[in-house]
Amino acid sequence: MADLSIDFAGIKAPNPFWLASAPPTNTGYQIMKAYDAGWGGAVWKTLGMPTINVSSRYGATNYRDTRMAGFNNIELISDRPLEDNLREMREVTKRFPNHATIASLMVDTRDQWIDIIKQVEDAGAKGIELNFGCPHGMCERGMGSAVGQDPVALKTIVEWVMDAANIPVITKLSPNISHITDPGVAAVEANTDAISLINTVKSIVGIDLDSYAPYPVVDGKGSNGGYCGPAVKPIALHMLKDLKQHPAIKDIPISGIGGIENWRDVVEYILLGATSVQVCTAVMHYGFGIVREMESGLLKFMKDKGYNTIYDFAGKALPNVLEWKDLNLKYDVKASINKDKCIGCDLCYIACDDGAHQAIELPQDGTRIPAIIEENCVGCNLCSLVCPVENCITMVRKDNGTEHVTWDELTVAEKIPNTWNDDRAGGKGHYVPEPSEAFKTIRKDKSGERAKS
C-alpha cells in the first residue's frame, strides 16, 4: 500500500489531509474528533487578541440543487480567551503527538508576535501559520489581508516571526491581490519555511430582497465577507500554479486550500505542487467523515498510477501549464454525438446556436437527435459541457498531430493578423448565418405555437 505520510517543511503528519484554520478547528474537542476520524493535521482557528463576533455569520451561494456551491463568512478570529485555546492545544498535542497541530496566529505589534509565538510553542504546536488573508473585520484593523496585500509589511512581519520562532513557519497568503507572486516572493525573502493559500475571497454573496442588506444580514445591515467552497477552487489552483512556477518560490513547500471536498480535488492540488491540503467548507457541510473518501480515493489513484508517495507525482502537471501564446494552434477537435446515448434534450443545440458557433442542427424527420455540422465546429467543448449524459458528446481529434505552430512563433515570424480585415484571421471564411436568419429559428412559445417574427 502507498505511504501517505508527509514531511511538510519539517512538520510530520500521517497524511496530507489537514483542516484549515476555521470554525471546524475552533476547539480541542473538534480537532481530536477530526484526528480520530482520520485527518492528519489541523490548523487551529486563528489566535490573537480575543475579538467579539456578530450573530448571523454565514451566507451561501446555492446553484440549482447544489447547496453551498459557494460559502461566505463574516466571522473573525477566535473570540475565546487565549489560555482556553492553549490548554486544549496541550491536550491535543499530548494525545496525538504524531499529528500536525499547527497554530494560526494574527496579532499586531512585534512584541505581541514574540509573546504569542512563545506561548503556542510551549503548548506543543508543531508549526505556526501566519494569517495574512482574512478579508473582513481584521483587515480594517491593519491585520489579515491588509498585510497580505502589502508585500513590504508582510516581509517585515515574517522576518519578526522567523527571528522568534523555533518551529516551522507557514505564511498564509490572500487571494485578494493582482499578483500572488508578489507576497509569495516577499515571504520567501523573509525566509518563511512554507506557504499556504488561498484564504477567502472578498465578496458579497447576495442581497436580501426584503431588507436590501447583503447576506448574512445583521440587524438589517451587512458587510463583505470571505468567499470559499467549491466555487473558489479554480482561483486557488491558478494561484498555486503561479507560485510553483516562479523561480524564487518553486522549491518552497505549499499547502493548498480552496474548494477541496473529495479525493480528485486533493490529487489536482498535488499535481500542481501542493504537498499538503487544507479543508474547511466541505467539513462544515458534510462533517469530518469526508476524509475517508479522500483517503481511499487517493490510495486507489496512487495504486493505479504506480505511485508510492505523494512526492512521486507532486507538481507533475506543472510542465503542461503554459501561457496561451505557447499552445498549438494546429490542434483540431470536433464534437461527436453518440446517438445511442442521446436523450434528445437538445441542450447542445440551444447552447451552440445561442451561445457559440451554430455548429449543431436539429433533424427534419421528427426525431430529436441533433447532428454536428463539422465545417462550423471550432471544438469549443460547450456542447459536451452542457450535455447531461456522461460521454454522450465527446471531442474527437481531427488533425494528424504532425504540425505544431504557436501564436508566439507566428509573432516572431511576422505572420499574425495585423490589419482589421486580415486574411490570416482565424475566423476568416467561417460560416455565420445572416442576421435575418435568426427569425427563421425562433422557438415555439409556451402554447406550442411558433412565435411570429
C-alpha positions as CSV (number, residue, x, y, z in Angstrom):
1,M,0.0,0.0,0.0
2,A,1.2,3.5,-0.7
3,D,2.6,5.6,2.1
4,L,0.5,8.8,2.6
5,S,2.8,10.2,5.4
6,I,4.4,13.6,4.7
7,D,7.1,15.8,6.0
8,F,5.9,19.4,5.2
9,A,8.7,21.8,5.9
10,G,9.7,19.8,8.9
11,I,6.1,19.2,10.1
12,K,5.4,15.5,10.0
13,A,1.9,14.1,9.6
14,P,0.4,10.7,8.9
15,N,-1.3,12.0,5.7
16,P,-1.7,15.3,3.7
17,F,-5.3,15.9,4.8
18,W,-5.4,18.9,7.2
19,L,-8.2,21.0,8.5
20,A,-7.9,24.7,7.6
21,S,-8.0,27.4,10.3
22,A,-11.7,27.9,10.6
23,P,-14.8,27.0,12.7
24,P,-14.1,23.3,12.5
25,T,-10.8,23.9,14.4
26,N,-12.3,26.2,17.0
27,T,-11.8,23.8,19.9
28,G,-9.7,20.9,21.0
29,Y,-12.9,18.8,21.1
30,Q,-13.4,19.3,17.3
31,I,-9.7,18.7,16.4
32,M,-9.5,15.4,18.4
33,K,-12.7,14.3,16.9
34,A,-11.2,15.0,13.4
35,Y,-8.0,13.2,14.2
36,D,-10.0,10.2,15.3
37,A,-11.9,10.3,12.0
38,G,-8.6,10.2,10.1
39,W,-7.4,13.7,9.5
40,G,-3.6,14.1,9.6
41,G,-3.4,17.7,10.7
42,A,-5.3,20.8,11.8
43,V,-4.6,24.5,11.8
44,W,-6.1,25.9,14.9
45,K,-8.7,28.7,14.4
46,T,-6.6,31.8,14.4
47,L,-5.4,33.0,17.8
48,G,-4.8,36.6,18.7
49,M,-6.3,39.2,21.0
50,P,-9.8,37.8,21.6
51,T,-12.4,39.5,19.5
52,I,-16.2,39.9,19.6
53,N,-18.1,38.2,16.8
54,V,-21.5,39.1,15.4
55,S,-24.6,36.9,15.4
56,S,-25.6,35.8,11.8
57,R,-22.2,34.9,10.4
58,Y,-22.6,32.8,7.3
59,G,-24.1,33.1,3.8
60,A,-24.1,30.9,0.8
61,T,-24.4,30.7,-3.0
62,N,-26.7,27.8,-4.0
63,Y,-26.7,26.7,-7.6
64,R,-29.9,24.9,-8.6
65,D,-29.9,21.7,-6.5
66,T,-26.4,22.3,-5.1
67,R,-26.4,23.8,-1.6
68,M,-23.3,25.9,-0.7
69,A,-21.6,25.8,-4.1
70,G,-20.0,28.9,-2.6
71,F,-19.8,29.9,1.1
72,N,-19.4,33.3,2.7
73,N,-18.5,34.1,6.3
74,I,-18.0,37.3,8.3
75,E,-16.7,35.5,11.3
76,L,-13.4,36.8,12.8
77,I,-10.6,35.1,14.6
78,S,-11.1,33.2,17.8
79,D,-13.2,35.0,20.4
80,R,-12.2,32.6,23.1
81,P,-9.5,33.5,25.7
82,L,-6.1,32.5,24.7
83,E,-5.5,30.3,27.7
84,D,-8.5,28.2,26.9
85,N,-7.2,27.5,23.5
86,L,-3.7,26.8,24.8
87,R,-4.9,24.4,27.5
88,E,-6.8,22.4,24.8
89,M,-3.9,22.6,22.4
90,R,-1.7,21.0,25.1
91,E,-4.2,18.2,25.5
92,V,-4.5,17.6,21.7
93,T,-0.7,17.5,21.1
94,K,-0.2,15.2,24.1
95,R,-2.8,12.7,22.9
96,F,-1.9,13.0,19.2
97,P,1.8,13.6,19.1
98,N,2.3,12.4,15.5
99,H,-0.3,14.7,14.0
100,A,0.3,18.2,12.6
101,T,-1.3,20.5,15.1
102,I,-0.5,24.0,13.8
103,A,-1.3,27.3,15.5
104,S,-2.7,30.0,13.2
105,L,-1.7,33.5,14.6
106,M,-2.7,37.1,13.9
107,V,-1.6,39.9,16.1
108,D,-0.4,43.5,15.6
109,T,2.9,44.5,17.2
110,R,6.3,42.8,17.2
111,D,6.1,42.3,20.9
112,Q,2.7,40.6,20.5
113,W,4.1,38.3,17.9
114,I,7.1,37.3,20.0
115,D,4.8,36.7,23.0
116,I,2.2,34.6,21.4
117,I,4.8,32.5,19.4
118,K,6.4,31.5,22.7
119,Q,3.0,30.6,24.2
120,V,1.9,28.3,21.3
121,E,5.4,26.7,21.2
122,D,5.0,25.9,24.9
123,A,1.6,24.4,24.2
124,G,3.1,21.9,21.8
125,A,2.2,23.4,18.4
126,K,4.2,21.6,15.6
127,G,4.1,24.7,13.4
128,I,2.8,28.3,13.1
129,E,0.7,29.6,10.3
130,L,0.6,33.4,9.8
131,N,-2.9,34.6,8.9
132,F,-2.4,37.3,6.3
133,G,-5.6,36.6,4.4
134,C,-8.8,37.4,6.4
135,P,-10.6,39.9,4.1
136,H,-13.1,41.2,6.6
137,G,-13.1,42.8,10.0
138,M,-9.5,42.1,10.9
139,C,-8.2,43.9,7.8
140,E,-10.0,47.0,8.9
141,R,-7.6,47.0,11.9
142,G,-4.5,46.6,9.8
143,M,-4.2,42.9,10.0
144,G,-5.2,39.9,7.9
145,S,-5.4,40.7,4.2
146,A,-4.2,44.3,4.9
147,V,-0.8,42.6,5.4
148,G,-1.3,40.1,2.6
149,Q,-1.8,42.9,0.2
150,D,1.3,44.7,1.2
151,P,4.5,42.7,0.4
152,V,6.7,45.1,2.4
153,A,4.6,44.8,5.5
154,L,4.4,41.1,5.0
155,K,8.1,40.7,4.7
156,T,8.7,42.7,7.8
157,I,6.3,40.6,10.0
158,V,7.6,37.3,8.6
159,E,11.1,38.4,9.5
160,W,10.0,39.2,13.1
161,V,8.4,35.7,13.3
162,M,11.4,33.9,11.8
163,D,13.6,35.6,14.4
164,A,11.4,34.5,17.3
165,A,10.1,31.0,16.2
166,N,11.7,27.7,17.0
167,I,9.2,25.7,15.0
168,P,8.3,25.8,11.2
169,V,6.5,28.8,9.9
170,I,3.9,28.8,7.2
171,T,2.9,32.1,5.6
172,K,-0.8,32.1,4.5
173,L,-1.5,34.4,1.5
174,S,-4.5,36.4,0.5
175,P,-6.1,35.9,-3.0
176,N,-7.3,39.5,-2.9
177,I,-4.3,40.8,-4.9
178,S,-3.5,41.2,-8.5
179,H,-0.2,39.2,-8.5
180,I,0.0,36.4,-5.9
181,T,3.7,36.1,-6.6
182,D,4.5,39.5,-5.1
183,P,3.6,38.5,-1.5
184,G,5.0,35.0,-2.3
185,V,8.4,36.4,-3.1
186,A,8.3,38.6,0.0
187,A,7.6,35.7,2.2
188,V,10.5,33.7,0.7
189,E,12.8,36.6,1.0
190,A,11.9,36.7,4.7
191,N,12.9,33.0,4.9
192,T,9.4,31.5,5.6
193,D,9.6,27.8,5.8
194,A,6.4,27.3,3.8
195,I,3.4,29.0,2.2
196,S,-0.3,28.2,2.3
197,L,-3.1,29.5,0.1
198,I,-5.7,30.6,-0.6
199,N,-7.5,32.4,2.1
200,T,-11.0,33.5,1.4
201,V,-12.0,35.8,-1.5
202,K,-13.5,39.2,-0.5
203,S,-17.2,39.0,-1.6
204,I,-20.9,39.7,-1.3
205,V,-22.9,36.6,-2.0
206,G,-26.3,38.2,-2.4
207,I,-28.8,40.8,-1.3
208,D,-31.9,40.1,0.8
209,L,-34.8,41.3,-1.2
210,D,-36.8,42.4,1.8
211,S,-34.2,44.2,3.9
212,Y,-31.9,45.1,0.9
213,A,-29.0,44.1,3.0
214,P,-26.2,41.8,2.0
215,Y,-26.1,38.2,3.3
216,P,-25.6,37.4,6.1
217,V,-27.9,40.0,7.4
218,V,-27.0,41.6,10.8
219,D,-29.9,43.7,12.2
220,G,-30.9,44.9,8.7
221,K,-27.3,45.6,7.6
222,G,-24.4,43.5,6.3
223,S,-20.8,43.6,5.2
224,N,-18.5,42.0,2.7
225,G,-17.2,38.5,3.8
226,G,-14.8,35.8,2.8
227,Y,-15.9,33.5,0.0
228,C,-14.8,29.9,-0.1
229,G,-16.1,26.4,-1.0
230,P,-16.2,24.7,-4.4
231,A,-16.6,27.9,-6.3
232,V,-13.1,29.2,-5.4
233,K,-11.2,26.1,-6.3
234,P,-10.3,27.3,-9.9
235,I,-8.9,30.5,-8.4
236,A,-6.9,28.6,-5.9
237,L,-5.4,26.2,-8.4
238,H,-4.4,29.1,-10.7
239,M,-2.6,30.9,-7.8
240,L,-0.9,27.7,-6.7
241,K,0.4,27.2,-10.2
242,D,1.7,30.8,-10.3
243,L,3.7,30.2,-7.2
244,K,5.1,26.8,-8.1
245,Q,6.2,28.1,-11.5
246,H,8.0,31.1,-10.1
247,P,11.8,30.5,-9.9
248,A,12.1,32.1,-6.4
249,I,9.2,30.2,-4.9
250,K,9.0,26.8,-6.7
251,D,11.1,24.9,-4.1
252,I,9.1,26.2,-1.1
253,P,6.5,23.7,0.3
254,I,3.0,24.9,-0.3
255,S,-0.2,23.8,1.5
256,G,-3.2,24.1,-0.9
257,I,-6.5,25.5,0.2
258,G,-9.8,26.2,-1.5
259,G,-12.8,24.2,-2.5
260,I,-11.4,20.8,-1.6
261,E,-14.0,18.2,-0.8
262,N,-13.1,14.9,-2.5
263,W,-10.1,12.8,-3.5
264,R,-9.9,14.2,-7.0
265,D,-9.6,17.7,-5.7
266,V,-6.7,16.5,-3.5
267,V,-5.0,14.9,-6.5
268,E,-5.3,18.1,-8.6
269,Y,-3.7,20.2,-5.9
270,I,-0.8,17.8,-5.5
271,L,-0.4,17.6,-9.3
272,L,0.1,21.4,-9.2
273,G,2.7,21.2,-6.5
274,A,0.9,21.2,-3.1
275,T,2.3,18.7,-0.6
276,S,-0.5,19.1,1.9
277,V,-4.1,20.3,1.6
278,Q,-6.4,22.1,3.9
279,V,-10.2,21.7,4.1
280,C,-12.8,23.9,5.7
281,T,-16.2,24.4,3.9
282,A,-16.7,20.7,2.9
283,V,-16.3,19.7,6.6
284,M,-18.8,22.4,7.6
285,H,-21.2,21.0,5.0
286,Y,-20.6,17.2,5.4
287,G,-18.6,16.6,8.6
288,F,-15.3,15.1,9.4
289,G,-16.1,11.8,7.8
290,I,-15.4,13.0,4.3
291,V,-11.7,12.3,4.9
292,R,-12.4,8.5,4.5
293,E,-13.4,9.0,0.8
294,M,-10.4,11.3,0.3
295,E,-8.0,8.7,1.7
296,S,-9.5,5.7,-0.2
297,G,-9.7,7.6,-3.4
298,L,-6.1,9.0,-3.2
299,L,-4.8,5.5,-2.4
300,K,-6.6,4.0,-5.4
301,F,-5.3,6.7,-7.7
302,M,-1.7,6.1,-6.4
303,K,-2.1,2.3,-6.8
304,D,-3.5,2.6,-10.3
305,K,-0.7,5.0,-11.4
306,G,2.1,3.2,-9.5
307,Y,3.0,5.9,-7.1
308,N,4.4,5.1,-3.6
309,T,4.2,8.5,-2.0
310,I,2.6,11.8,-3.0
311,Y,6.0,13.2,-3.8
312,D,6.1,10.8,-6.8
313,F,3.5,13.0,-8.6
314,A,3.7,16.3,-6.8
315,G,4.0,19.0,-9.4
316,K,3.6,16.6,-12.3
317,A,1.1,18.8,-14.1
318,L,3.2,22.0,-13.9
319,P,5.1,21.4,-17.2
320,N,1.8,21.2,-19.0
321,V,0.5,24.6,-17.8
322,L,1.7,27.1,-20.5
323,E,1.0,30.6,-21.4
324,W,-1.7,30.9,-24.1
325,K,0.8,32.1,-26.7
326,D,2.6,28.7,-26.4
327,L,-0.4,26.5,-27.2
328,N,-0.6,24.6,-30.5
329,L,-2.8,26.4,-33.0
330,K,-2.9,23.4,-35.3
331,Y,-4.6,21.1,-32.7
332,D,-8.1,20.4,-34.0
333,V,-11.0,18.7,-32.3
334,K,-14.7,18.3,-33.3
335,A,-17.7,17.3,-31.3
336,S,-19.2,13.9,-31.8
337,I,-22.7,12.8,-30.6
338,N,-23.3,9.2,-29.5
339,K,-26.8,8.6,-30.9
340,D,-27.3,5.6,-28.6
341,K,-26.8,7.7,-25.5
342,C,-28.5,10.9,-26.7
343,I,-31.8,11.6,-24.8
344,G,-32.9,14.3,-27.2
345,C,-33.0,17.1,-24.8
346,D,-31.4,19.4,-27.4
347,L,-29.5,21.4,-24.8
348,C,-26.4,21.1,-27.0
349,Y,-28.3,22.7,-29.9
350,I,-29.6,25.6,-27.8
351,A,-26.2,26.2,-26.3
352,C,-24.3,26.1,-29.6
353,D,-26.9,28.1,-31.6
354,D,-27.4,30.8,-29.0
355,G,-24.0,30.9,-27.3
356,A,-21.4,29.5,-29.6
357,H,-20.8,28.8,-33.3
358,Q,-24.1,27.4,-34.8
359,A,-22.5,24.1,-35.4
360,I,-25.4,21.8,-34.4
361,E,-28.5,21.2,-36.4
362,L,-31.8,19.6,-35.5
363,P,-33.2,16.7,-37.5
364,Q,-36.0,17.4,-40.0
365,D,-37.6,13.9,-39.8
366,G,-39.4,14.4,-36.5
367,T,-36.7,12.8,-34.3
368,R,-34.8,14.7,-31.6
369,I,-31.2,13.5,-32.1
370,P,-29.1,16.5,-33.2
371,A,-26.1,16.4,-35.6
372,I,-22.8,18.2,-35.7
373,I,-22.1,20.4,-38.6
374,E,-18.3,19.7,-38.7
375,E,-17.3,22.6,-41.0
376,N,-18.8,25.0,-38.4
377,C,-17.5,23.3,-35.3
378,V,-14.5,25.0,-33.8
379,G,-14.0,22.5,-31.0
380,C,-15.0,24.8,-28.2
381,N,-16.3,22.0,-26.0
382,L,-19.5,23.8,-25.0
383,C,-21.9,21.1,-26.2
384,S,-20.0,18.4,-24.3
385,L,-20.1,20.6,-21.1
386,V,-23.9,21.3,-21.2
387,C,-24.8,17.7,-22.1
388,P,-26.4,16.0,-19.1
389,V,-25.4,12.5,-20.2
390,E,-21.8,11.4,-19.4
391,N,-19.8,10.8,-22.6
392,C,-22.7,11.3,-24.9
393,I,-20.8,14.1,-26.6
394,T,-17.1,13.7,-26.9
395,M,-14.4,15.8,-28.6
396,V,-12.5,13.9,-31.3
397,R,-9.1,14.9,-32.6
398,K,-9.1,15.5,-36.4
399,D,-5.6,16.8,-37.1
400,N,-2.8,14.2,-37.6
401,G,-0.6,15.6,-34.8
402,T,2.3,16.4,-37.2
403,E,2.0,20.2,-37.1
404,H,2.8,22.4,-34.2
405,V,2.5,26.2,-34.6
406,T,2.0,28.7,-31.7
407,W,1.0,32.4,-31.6
408,D,4.4,33.2,-30.3
409,E,6.1,31.5,-33.3
410,L,3.8,33.3,-35.7
411,T,4.6,36.6,-34.0
412,V,8.3,36.1,-34.3
413,A,7.8,35.1,-38.0
414,E,5.6,38.2,-38.5
415,K,2.7,36.1,-39.7
416,I,0.0,37.2,-37.3
417,P,-3.0,39.2,-38.5
418,N,-2.1,42.9,-38.4
419,T,-4.9,44.6,-40.3
420,W,-8.6,44.9,-39.4
421,N,-9.7,42.5,-42.3
422,D,-6.6,40.4,-42.5
423,D,-7.0,37.1,-44.5
424,R,-4.9,35.4,-41.8
425,A,-7.7,35.9,-39.2
426,G,-8.6,32.6,-37.6
427,G,-12.3,33.0,-38.3
428,K,-11.9,34.1,-42.0
429,G,-14.4,32.1,-44.1
430,H,-16.1,30.5,-41.1
431,Y,-19.8,30.1,-41.8
432,V,-22.0,32.6,-39.9
433,P,-25.8,32.8,-40.6
434,E,-27.1,36.1,-41.9
435,P,-28.7,38.2,-39.2
436,S,-32.1,37.9,-40.8
437,E,-32.0,34.1,-40.5
438,A,-32.4,34.5,-36.7
439,F,-36.2,34.9,-37.3
440,K,-36.4,31.5,-39.0
441,T,-35.3,29.6,-35.9
442,I,-37.4,31.4,-33.2
443,R,-38.6,28.6,-30.9
444,K,-42.2,27.8,-30.0
445,D,-43.8,29.7,-27.2
446,K,-45.5,28.0,-24.2
447,S,-48.7,27.4,-26.2
448,G,-46.8,25.3,-28.7
449,E,-47.2,27.9,-31.5
450,R,-44.2,29.2,-33.3
451,A,-43.6,32.8,-32.4
452,K,-44.3,35.3,-35.1
453,S,-41.4,37.4,-36.5
